Amino acid sequence: MKKLKISLIWKVLAAGLLGCLLGPVLPIPAIRIFVTFNYLFSQYIGFMIPLIIVGLVTPAICRVGSGAGKMLLCTIVLAYLSSVIAGLFSYGVSTSVFPGLLGGIHMNVNSVDSDTIKPFFILDIPPVMSVTTALALAFLTGILLTVTGKGALKNVVFDFEELVAKAIASTLIPILPIYIFGIFLKMASTAEILPVLSVFAKIIVVIFAMSIVWLIAIFCISGAISRSNPFKSLFSMLPAYFTALGTSSSAATIPVTLSSVAKCGVSGPVGNFTVPLCASIHMPGSMIKITACAITIMLLQGMPFSFDLVLRFVMLLAITAVAAPGVPGGVIMASLGVLSSVLGFDQTSLALMITLYIVMDSFGTACNVMSDGALSLIIDKAFKSR
């Protein structure tokens, strides 16, 4: 996992840089080759999105619903609220800060030389269902399987999850650098790419700062509730934070997270329950990243948005983000459906989202893991004495 994550980040960065360098010098026919490839690959992504939602969200609901009791319900509610609030916090900062950082820069890559830079041929691959249908099917199937406990059907769901995860790992993630190269190649052919890249660099710094502010805030809240020193708890969680930076996986960091929450004063039974569960359902770091990147791209392309629209997006994203925390690139892949159906992102915008997300993947995961410690402190305070 660690080798995959690190190599993917460098491949994405190299692909984007190479596309920027070659875009102004390559002839139009050569660029059209990659535009054709990107068109076909984007069709494949669109076909896969509903399958990813059904294949990853359904078993995630089955696993979350397999437990029982007030502690489970309390942890799920807190994790969901935390993720939604993190997304809204990111929205508030983004809409306040990003317009000034953009400095009037506008990007509309879909209108660039549309008559000449176009695919050599078109082959549509329509998805088997809409994103909304896939979400409804995943939720209904997961809930019914949890209630009825049908073992045979659950096995089918988990087998399908393995197939989808394999498809992501073997057919989507390895090809992403070529796809991103084609996107930046076409963008660079307009000679407008450098201002956009400078904006992306500033946005990444702001997102990292937002994650730090979020961690301080959530530990201050958990410290007030659990009557513990928030900064001591933050320091105790640092081994988990740096481990998550290396693994880029909440699941792979669980052993270190368990040790860290124990140093924070969380009892063993509570920590053993909350840490593995939160590793799957608590994604505030991912919410901050995805929301901020989405606002950036909408501002760059002049796309209209409102608080109501972003609230609906964040509430759905907080659910779909639980689908694939252990699958390489799974979180952003699972979120593509919400980005396209709610915010109206096209394939170029989705490719930019994937690029920005992967570059910051480790920092978002580390924020998720640290936040799990804060939630564990709250749950421990609420249930330790019972």
N, C-alpha and C positions, 0 to 999 in steps of 0.2 A: 504493500500500500504506500509506504513512504517513498520508495523509488518511483512508483507510478506518478504520485502527486508532484514530486519535485521535477521529474522529467517533463511532465505535462506543462507545468508553469513555464519552464524554459523554452519548450517547443512553441507554446503560444506566443511568448514574447518574441522569439526569433522569427516566427511566421509573420507577425504584425510588422516587425522592423523590415524584414525582407520585402514585404508587400509595399511598404512606404517607399523603399529605395527603388524598386523596379517599376512601380506604377508610372512615373513620368517618362520612362525611357522605352518600355516595351511597346511594340506596335499593337494596334487595335486587334488584329486577328489573334495574337497570342493572349491578350487579355480576355478575349471572348471564349477561349478554351476554358479558362478558369471560371468565367461567368456561367458557362454551360454546366460545368461540374457543380458549382454552387447551387444552381437552379435545381438540379437533380437531387443533390444532397438535402436541400431545403424541403423538397417534396417528401423525401424519406423521413426527415425529422417531423414534418407535419403528420405523416402517416403513423409515426411511432408515438406521438404525444398522448393520444387517448389510451393506447396500450400501456404506456408507462404509468399513467394515472391509475388504471384498473389494476395493473400488475403489482404496483408498489403500495398504493393507498389501502387497498382491500386487506392484504395481510397485516399491514400496520395497525389497522383498526382491530383486527382479530387479536393481535398480540396485546394491545393496550386493554382490550376488554376482557382478557382472560383472567384478570385478577378480580378482587372483590373488596368491598369495605370502604369506609369513609376516607382512609388515607389515600387510596387510589383516586377517588373522586376529587379530593382536595388537591392532590398533586397535579392531576390533569387540568383542573380549572386554573390553578396558579400558573402552570406552564403556558397555557393558552393565553391568559391575560398578559403575562410577561412578554410573550412574543408579539402580541398585538400592540401593546404599549410601546415596545421597542420600535416597531414599524412606524407608529404614529410619531414617536420622537424623531426618528430619522426623517420623516416627511416634514415635520416642523422646521428642523435645522436646514434641510435641503432647500426648501422653498424660501428660506430667509437668507441663506448664504450663497447658494449656487448661482442665482441670477447675476450677482456681482462678479463672481469668478468667471462666468462665461464671457462677460464683456461684450455682449451683442453678437457672439459667434453663432452662426446658424449652419446647420448641416442637413442636406437633403440629398442623400446619395442615390435615391431611386429616380430622381429626375435628371441625373447627370448623363448626357449623351445617350439618352434612351434609344435613339434611332440607330446608333452605331454599336454601342457596347451592350449587346444583348445576346442571349444564348443562340447557338447555331440551330438548335431544335428544341421543342417543348414536349415533355411527356408528363402529364398530370398523374399523380398517385393520390387519389382522394382517401382520406381517413375513413375507417369503418364506422365511426360515430363522431359526434361533436364533442367538444371538451366538456360542455355542461352535462351532456348525457353520460359521459365517462365518469365525471365526478358523482353524479347521482347514483349510477350503477355501483361504483366502488363503495360509497357510503352505505347504500342499502344492503348490498351483499355482505359487507363486513359486519354490519350490525346484526343481520339475520343469522349469520354463521356463529356469531358470539352468543346469541340468545339460544339457538337450537343446538349448538355444539356438534354439528354434523362432521364427524371425523374424516370421512371419505372426501367430502367436498372441500374441507379445509386443506387436505393434502393436495388437491388439485390447485387450489389457490396458491399454496406455497411453492408448488412445482412451477406454476406460471410465473411466480415472482423470480425464481431462479433463471428462467428463460429470459425475462425482461432485463434482469441485472446483467446476464451474459451478453445480451444484445447491446446494452449501454457500454459495457466494458470492452467489447470486441469490435463493434461496428460504428459506434457514435464517437466515443472519446478518442480513439486513435486517429480518426479522420478529421477531427476538429481543427488541428493546426493547418491543414490544407484549406479547409473551409474559411478559416480566419484569414489566411494568406490571400485568398481570392477577394474577400471583402475589402481588406486594406489596399489590395492592388487596384481595385476599381476606384476606391475613394482617392487614392494618391494620384490617379490619372487626372484629377481635377485641380491639383496643386493647392488643395485646401486642407490637407491632412495635418500639417504641423500645428496649426492653432488648436485643432481638436485634440491632438495628443498632449499638448501642454495643459489643456483643460482636464483631461483624464488624470494626469499626474497630480494636479491640485485636488481633484475629487478624492483620489485614493488617500491622500494625507488627511483630508477632512473626515473621511469615513473611519480611519484609524483613530482619530481624536474622538469621534462620537462613541466608538466602542469603549474607550477608556472612561469617558464621562459616564456612560451607561453602567459600567462595572462599579464605579465609585458610588453611583446613586443606588443601585440595587443592593449593594452590601451595606450601605447606610440604612436603608429601609429594613433589611433583614436583621441588622445589628440592633436597631431600635425595637424590633419585635422580639428578638431572642435575647435581648439585653447582653449583647456581646460586643467586643471592640471590632468595628468593621474593618479597620486598617490591619489589625492583627489577623483577621480572617482572610483578607486579601493576600497578605504575605504568606499565609499557610497554603493558599491555593496556587501559588506561583509554580511549584513543580508540575502541577497538572496543566497550567497554562503553557509552559515551555515544551512539555511533552506533546501537547496538541499542536503546537507550531510545527513540530517535526513530523507527526503522523498525519495531520490534517484529517483526523478521524476521531469523533467523539467516542465511538465504540472501542477503538483501539486504545484509548486513553483511560478507560474505565478503571483498571487496577490502580493507576496513579491517582485518579480522582477519588477513589475510595479512601486511599491513604491520606489524601489532603483534607477531605471533609472530616475525617477522624481527628486530625490535628486542630480543626476548627471547633471541635467539641461535639460534633454530631455523633449520637450513639450508633453502635454497630448495626442493630436491626433496621433503624431508620435509613442509615446510609446505604446499606445493602439493598434496600427497596427503592429509594429515590434516585440514586445515581444511575443504575442501568435504565430505569424508566425515563428519566430526564434526558439521557443520551439519545433517546429516540424521539421525544416529543417536545423538547425545550430548545428552541432555535432563535433566541433574540439576536445573536450575532449575524446569523444569516438573514434575518429580517431587516436589520439595519443596512446591510450591504445591498440586498436586492432592491429595497425601497429607494435608497439613495441613488443607485445606478439607474433605476427606472426613471426617477425624476430628472436625472441628468440628461438622459437620452430624449425624454419628452421635451425638455427645455431646448435642447439643441435642434430638434426637428420641428419645433413650434407646434407640438401636439397639445390640444386643450386638455386640461384636467381640473378637477375640483376636489374638495375635501371628501365629499360623499363618494366620489369614484374611487379615491385612494383608500378610503375606509373599507369599502367593499373588497377592494383588491387585497388589503392587508388581512382582513378577516379570513378570506379564502386561502391566502398564501400561508397563514399560520397553521392551517390544517394540512395543506399539501406538502409543506416543508417537512412534516414528520415521516413522509413516505420512504425516504432513502438516505438517511444519514450515514449508513455504512457502505453505500454503493459509490464508487468513485464518480464524482460529477453528478450524483443522483439528485441532490437537492435542487440544483439549477435546472436539471432536465425536467424534474417533476413540476417546477414552477413555470415552465415555458407555456403550458396550457393556460394558466391564469393570466400570464402576461399578454398572451395573444387574445384571449376571449374577453377579458375585462378592460385592459388598457389599449387594446387594438394594435399591439406590436406586430410589425411585419417581420419577414425572415432576416432582413438586414439588421433591424433593431435587436432581434433575438440573438444574432451572432455577436453583436457588440456587448450585450448583456453577459453572454457566456464568457467572452474575453475578460471583461472587468471582474467578473465573479471568480474565475479561476486564478487570476493574478493575486487576488486577496483571500483566497480560500483558507489558508492556514490561520490568518488573523480572525476570520469569522468563526472558525471552529474553536479557536482558543477562547474567544468571548463566550461561545455557547457553554463550554466546559466550566469556565469560571462562574458563570451565572448559575450553573447547576448547584454549586456550593452554597450560594445565597438561598436558593429555594430549599435546599436540604436543611439549612439552619431554621427556616421558618416552619417546615414540617416537623422537625425535631422538637421545637418549642411547643407546637400544638398537640403532639401525640406522645411525647416522651413520658409524661406524667400519668398517662391513661393506662 
